[in-house]
Amino acid sequence: MPRIYIKDRSNTDSSNQEPSYMSKEYTQIMKGIAIMMMVWLHLFNNISAAQYYADLTIGTRPLAWLLAGACNPVGIFIALGGYGLYCVYLKEKDEHHVSRIIKLYGHYWLITATFIAVGSIGGGITYLSDLQTIIYNITGLRTTWNGECWFLLPYSILSLSYPIIFRVIGRCRPWLVVGATFIGSFLMMALLHFYHATISPNPLLFLPVALVEFLFCFCCGALAKKYAVIERFNGWLRRSGIGNKSLLSILCVLILVRILIPHSSWGGIFSLTLLLLLSAIKYQTWTRTGLAFLGAHSMNIWMIHTWFCYYLFHDFFYGFNYPILIFAATLGASILASMLVNAIFVFVEKRPRKRVN
């Protein structure tokens, strides 16, 4: 996801001056957790993939598959995007309004071109079959080459249109925003459920559906900043004497409920509740450092990991046999590839440009 760092620690819209916990570091920690959820989800969310690994089972269901049911990373990324962009909105000028998306697409194009070259040369796979497919994938209208990048374009449109969205939010009561966007999201999920075969292959139908579905988490993230929800929640926890052990217990119960009731209708609520709890936990130094490192690479890992575990090297990574090893290998390879991508971008950005007289 685009790197929107939350540097504004003021409670502009609230008189309750609780200390802020959504600093730049905590934003990256949340992204680090979300990207691990995404990798785990894509590795083990298909029950048929259980044939490729050995795992503990509960009844007849693999444990890895059950845990994948509690992973809803897109909602977390969207909510963080809404929160971060509202911080930007509070400033007088957004200097990176368009360049933020250009950078996002730049990473997407570089990563896509690299793995297409590997697949074409090393695997004999044909990608450039027709002009429509090329246009769809370049623009993100329909990412058939790497299907897990499906929310690239909807998120980019939200990011570009956030000033309009937040002006509308500013004129409405928060309960109305939450209620209207939740109903809209629920209706879009219902449409996708009943008309999936018609909507999903058609980008002109899928794009508006995805945009409306995203508005719930996106607007809730913005409202969390506007009304200092996270700061107030952390302040309430301190006053109530609720510490890490209690928070972790609540987190485990929430995850268990999600595993038992994996219906998409409350996926957004689950993501927002999970994010609120995770933002309140106090992490050890080494944990903070590791998660923040993953968060810094989350955008690249999102675009990279399924090239490894789905499209090009499936048998190699599932050949590690055990879920934790499959996960570690996929995540590790994605991190290394992400570091290489970042190094290329740093090289390009530092390269001297010729002056045009």
HELIX and SHEET records of a PDB file:
HELIX    1   1 LYS A   24  PHE A   44  1                                  21    
HELIX    2   2 ILE A   47  TYR A   52  5                                   6    
HELIX    3   3 LEU A   63  ALA A   68  1                                   6    
HELIX    4   4 PRO A   73  TYR A   89  1                                  17    
HELIX    5   5 SER A   99  GLY A  123  1                                  25    
HELIX    6   6 LEU A  131  THR A  139  1                                   9    
HELIX    7   7 GLY A  147  CYS A  149  5                                   3    
HELIX    8   8 LEU A  152  GLY A  170  1                                  19    
HELIX    9   9 PRO A  174  PHE A  194  1                                  21    
HELIX   10  10 HIS A  196  ILE A  199  1                                   4    
HELIX   11  11 PRO A  203  LYS A  226  1                                  24    
HELIX   12  12 VAL A  229  SER A  240  1                                  12    
HELIX   13  13 ASN A  244  LEU A  260  1                                  17    
HELIX   14  14 SER A  264  TRP A  266  5                                   3    
HELIX   15  15 GLY A  267  ALA A  280  1                                  14    
HELIX   16  16 THR A  285  ALA A  296  1                                  12    
HELIX   17  17 SER A  298  THR A  306  1                                   9    
HELIX   18  18 TRP A  307  LEU A  312  3                                   6    
HELIX   19  19 HIS A  314  TYR A  318  1                                   5    
HELIX   20  20 PRO A  323  LYS A  350  1                                  28    
SHEET    1   A 2 THR A  57  ILE A  58  0                                        
SHEET    2   A 2 ARG A  61  PRO A  62 -1                                        
END                                                                             
